[in-house]
């Protein structure tokens, strides 16, 4: 048990540092030697934990990026309340810099999707799967909102989910300076305006 916890701690530390490295330099601009130097690991110690650089990155996706995206963008959707204000709040939190979101995981996800597109189908598949899980949960909560009378009956929930995801990832790309509060404010206001247009009651503070 103690060894398992120690291994988890080690993996979390190695993945956390690796995410910083890959985010700063990009996956293809980062060599294995760069990783070993940053982690202060020998090649043998690295291969004790990971099969390859690619396996290392996949572990980072599975152990860090998935968890963060789930906590910020998917878990809040498990609600019986009107989902529209809940979605707005989750996106606001995901765009907020600071202790809760020190590294912009949504922004990283977008960057990595762009970097791996047409270059590594396996890793691209892992990253797209995160988006797919988010989309499935968004569609489900929007459909529940229609049944509960919060969202207008004519709304295409799949289309709305696509718009929400695309707008968030696009905003992440624009917010190269994560402290740009004016840009964030404008985005959130426009998102609320859109939600008012699909709300059954058209009430959204």
Secondary structure, 3 states (H helix, E strand, C coil): CHHHHHHHHHHHHHHHHHHHHHHHHCCCCCCHHHHHHHHCCCHHHHHHHCCCHHHHHHHHHHHHHHHHHHHHHHHHHCCCCCHHHHHHHHHHHHHCCCHHHCCCHHHHHHHHHHHHCCCCHHHHHHHHHHHHHHHHHHHHHHHHHHHCCCECCCCCHHHHHHHHHHHHHHHHHHCCCCCCHHHHHHHHHHHHHHHHHHECCCCCC
